[in-house]
Amino acid sequence: MLCDKLVKKVVDILRCRCYNKSVNKNKTTTRRKDGGKVRTKMNIEKYGYIEKDWGRNGKAFERLCKETLHMRSKVAAPGRTDMRRAAQCYEVKTGAGELGRLGDKLVKGSRYVIYCPVINPDKELREQRAYVMSRSIFLEVLSEAGLLREKTSTNGERKVTIQTFWNNKLNAPHGKKYFKLLEVLERAVMCAQAMPFSEWLDNGWAL
């Protein structure tokens, strides 16, 4: 169970952090030193993904994370571990999507999960609201937020997925379950069950 310690007004604080929907497509990749840390701008366009590729932000996030850690910048093939660091396997998850077949072990093959609910391409990699946690905590967070769903794929297989919280009309994340997700993720960090992604980039798994 996630620890029961609640932080007062955390929901209100999360709601006040507005998602910046503006994306400057003319930005180029820049690297600068800020307080001794090298920061890399999210530049989705440099990877050449087309606009119709709905997974382009997630692919770019994975590749840029690997570049920052001096790994081979390539999206892992389906069924393969996304990333290895310090002999540990990591799955990179963004937004919603499938987690595995119903009845099978979900997020199979990885002990830890890097999860970024919403990628803002106009922010730096370290500024993305992302979290690193064990596979079991990740699934517990999704369950507590009410975002685990079952669905039937086109080939008839039953799959477990993360329910989408993206509002196409607003072109932004929205809804009670999205804010609940942020609340539960922040609580996991406060209870030392998850790490902010930026800290993980600097130090690796430290819990």
Backbone torsions as a table, in degrees:
resi	resn	phi	psi	omega
1	MET	NA	140.1	171.9
2	LEU	-65.0	146.7	-176.8
3	CYS	-63.3	149.9	-172.0
4	ASP	-88.2	0.3	-179.0
5	LYS	-67.0	120.6	-178.6
6	LEU	-103.6	144.8	177.3
7	VAL	-102.1	124.6	-176.4
8	LYS	-61.8	138.0	175.4
9	LYS	64.9	14.9	-176.5
10	VAL	-63.0	-35.1	-179.9
11	VAL	-65.7	-44.1	179.6
12	ASP	-62.4	-38.4	179.7
13	ILE	-64.9	-43.1	-179.0
14	LEU	-65.7	-37.2	-180.0
15	ARG	-66.7	-29.5	-177.2
16	CYS	-78.6	-15.0	178.9
17	ARG	-82.8	91.0	-174.0
18	CYS	-70.3	140.6	176.2
19	TYR	-77.4	127.7	-179.7
20	ASN	-82.9	108.5	-174.6
21	LYS	-84.3	-14.1	-175.4
22	SER	-73.3	135.7	178.4
23	VAL	-127.4	119.3	179.3
24	ASN	-90.7	101.7	-174.9
25	LYS	-74.2	-8.1	180.0
26	ASN	-90.7	0.4	-178.4
27	LYS	-69.8	146.9	174.4
28	THR	-111.2	163.4	-179.7
29	THR	-68.6	127.9	178.1
30	THR	-130.6	148.2	176.7
31	ARG	-130.0	130.5	-179.9
32	ARG	-143.2	160.8	176.0
33	LYS	-98.0	129.7	-179.3
34	ASP	-137.2	103.6	-177.5
35	GLY	68.0	28.9	178.6
36	GLY	86.8	-4.0	-178.2
37	LYS	-108.4	134.1	178.0
38	VAL	-83.8	127.6	-179.2
39	ARG	-114.4	140.9	-177.4
40	THR	-121.8	124.8	179.0
41	LYS	-68.5	142.3	171.8
42	MET	-71.9	119.2	178.7
43	ASN	-132.1	86.5	-175.1
44	ILE	-60.7	-35.9	-172.3
45	GLU	-63.3	-27.9	-174.7
46	LYS	-66.8	-18.7	-179.5
47	TYR	-89.0	-8.3	173.3
48	GLY	77.6	18.7	178.0
49	TYR	-74.8	141.2	-178.6
50	ILE	-79.3	159.9	-177.5
51	GLU	-61.0	-31.8	-177.3
52	LYS	-76.9	-8.8	178.0
53	ASP	-81.2	98.5	-175.5
54	TRP	-67.3	-15.6	-179.8
55	GLY	-97.8	11.0	-174.3
56	ARG	-63.4	-37.6	-179.3
57	ASN	-64.9	-42.7	179.1
58	GLY	-65.4	-40.4	178.5
59	LYS	-64.0	-43.3	179.5
60	ALA	-65.0	-39.6	178.2
61	PHE	-59.8	-46.4	179.7
62	GLU	-62.2	-45.1	-177.6
63	ARG	-67.3	-41.1	-179.6
64	LEU	-67.9	-36.0	175.8
65	CYS	-61.0	-43.8	179.2
66	LYS	-65.8	-40.8	178.1
67	GLU	-60.9	-43.3	-179.1
68	THR	-61.6	-33.0	-179.8
69	LEU	-94.3	11.8	176.7
70	HIS	61.5	39.9	174.7
71	MET	-106.0	171.2	177.2
72	ARG	-66.7	124.6	-175.8
73	SER	-82.8	85.4	-179.5
74	LYS	-150.0	136.1	177.6
75	VAL	-71.3	132.0	-178.8
76	ALA	-65.3	145.0	178.2
77	ALA	-69.3	152.8	178.2
78	PRO	-55.2	134.2	-179.8
79	GLY	87.7	-6.4	179.3
80	ARG	-104.6	153.6	177.1
81	THR	-61.8	132.5	-177.9
82	ASP	-67.6	-39.6	-173.1
83	MET	-156.9	146.1	173.3
84	ARG	-122.6	132.9	177.1
85	ARG	-145.6	127.0	-179.1
86	ALA	52.5	44.7	176.2
87	ALA	66.7	13.9	178.3
88	GLN	-113.9	145.3	-179.1
89	CYS	-96.2	135.7	-178.6
90	TYR	-124.6	138.4	171.4
91	GLU	-103.2	132.0	178.2
92	VAL	-99.4	120.0	-179.8
93	LYS	-124.5	138.2	176.2
94	THR	-135.2	142.0	176.4
95	GLY	62.4	-129.5	179.4
96	ALA	-109.1	-163.9	177.6
97	GLY	126.3	179.0	-175.8
98	GLU	-77.7	147.5	177.7
99	LEU	-114.5	-16.8	179.9
100	GLY	148.5	178.2	179.9
101	ARG	-78.8	144.5	178.5
102	LEU	-60.9	128.7	-179.2
103	GLY	96.7	-21.1	176.8
104	ASP	-89.2	169.8	173.8
105	LYS	-70.9	125.8	-178.3
106	LEU	-81.2	149.3	-176.4
107	VAL	51.1	49.6	-174.9
108	LYS	-67.5	139.0	174.2
109	GLY	95.6	-4.5	-179.1
110	SER	-129.7	138.2	178.1
111	ARG	-85.2	-30.5	-177.3
112	TYR	-123.8	158.3	-179.9
113	VAL	-128.8	133.3	169.8
114	ILE	-100.7	116.8	-174.5
115	TYR	-123.9	124.0	175.7
116	CYS	-120.2	103.4	-176.7
117	PRO	-57.4	-43.2	-178.7
118	VAL	-140.4	126.4	177.8
119	ILE	-94.0	127.3	174.6
120	ASN	-104.8	103.7	-176.3
121	PRO	-62.2	-15.7	-177.6
122	ASP	-88.4	1.8	178.2
123	LYS	-112.4	160.6	178.4
124	GLU	-70.9	161.3	-178.9
125	LEU	-56.3	-45.5	-178.0
126	ARG	-69.2	-18.7	-178.8
127	GLU	-88.9	-6.2	177.9
128	GLN	-66.3	138.7	177.8
129	ARG	-80.2	88.4	-177.8
130	ALA	-129.9	160.3	-173.5
131	TYR	-139.7	151.7	176.3
132	VAL	-122.6	131.6	-176.3
133	MET	-156.1	169.8	176.5
134	SER	-69.9	159.7	178.9
135	ARG	-57.5	-42.5	-177.0
136	SER	-66.1	-40.4	178.7
137	ILE	-67.8	-39.0	178.6
138	PHE	-57.7	-48.2	-179.8
139	LEU	-67.2	-34.5	178.3
140	GLU	-68.0	-38.7	177.4
141	VAL	-61.1	-47.2	180.0
142	LEU	-62.9	-39.6	179.6
143	SER	-64.9	-45.4	-179.2
144	GLU	-65.2	-31.6	178.4
145	ALA	-81.0	-5.9	179.4
146	GLY	73.9	30.5	-174.4
147	LEU	-107.4	1.2	177.0
148	LEU	-83.8	127.5	-178.4
149	ARG	-134.9	153.7	173.6
150	GLU	-106.6	142.6	177.4
151	LYS	-149.8	162.1	177.6
152	THR	-103.0	125.5	-179.6
153	SER	-78.7	175.7	-177.0
154	THR	-64.1	-25.5	179.2
155	ASN	-92.5	8.3	175.4
156	GLY	91.3	-2.6	180.0
157	GLU	-76.5	143.4	174.9
158	ARG	-87.3	125.8	-176.8
159	LYS	-121.4	154.0	172.1
160	VAL	-103.0	129.9	-175.6
161	THR	-131.6	165.6	169.5
162	ILE	-91.5	122.8	-179.9
163	GLN	-63.7	135.7	-179.6
164	THR	-68.7	145.4	175.9
165	PHE	-125.9	19.6	179.2
166	TRP	-90.5	131.2	178.7
167	ASN	-101.7	110.7	-176.1
168	ASN	-65.1	-35.4	-179.6
169	LYS	-66.2	-40.5	179.2
170	LEU	-84.6	-15.6	-174.4
171	ASN	54.0	46.3	-177.5
172	ALA	-162.7	160.5	174.4
173	PRO	-70.1	145.7	-177.7
174	HIS	-161.9	159.8	174.2
175	GLY	113.4	157.1	-177.5
176	LYS	-60.0	-38.3	-177.3
177	LYS	-69.2	-31.7	176.7
178	TYR	-65.8	-46.0	179.0
179	PHE	-67.0	-33.8	175.3
180	LYS	-64.7	-40.5	177.6
181	LEU	-58.8	-47.2	179.0
182	LEU	-62.2	-39.8	178.8
183	GLU	-61.0	-46.3	-177.8
184	VAL	-68.4	-37.9	177.8
185	LEU	-63.9	-44.3	179.0
186	GLU	-64.7	-36.9	178.8
187	ARG	-66.2	-37.6	178.0
188	ALA	-62.5	-38.1	177.3
189	VAL	-65.5	-45.9	-179.2
190	MET	-63.3	-28.8	179.9
191	CYS	-94.2	13.5	177.2
192	ALA	59.6	36.2	175.9
193	GLN	-109.5	-6.5	177.6
194	ALA	-150.5	159.2	179.1
195	MET	-117.8	144.0	169.2
196	PRO	-62.8	140.4	-177.0
197	PHE	-56.5	-39.9	-178.2
198	SER	-62.1	-38.8	177.8
199	GLU	-68.0	-38.4	179.3
200	TRP	-64.3	-38.4	178.0
201	LEU	-58.5	-39.3	-176.7
202	ASP	-78.6	-39.2	-166.9
203	ASN	-119.2	-11.3	-173.1
204	GLY	76.2	-173.0	-178.7
205	TRP	-67.7	123.0	-173.4
206	ALA	-132.2	21.1	178.9
207	LEU	-106.0	NA	NA
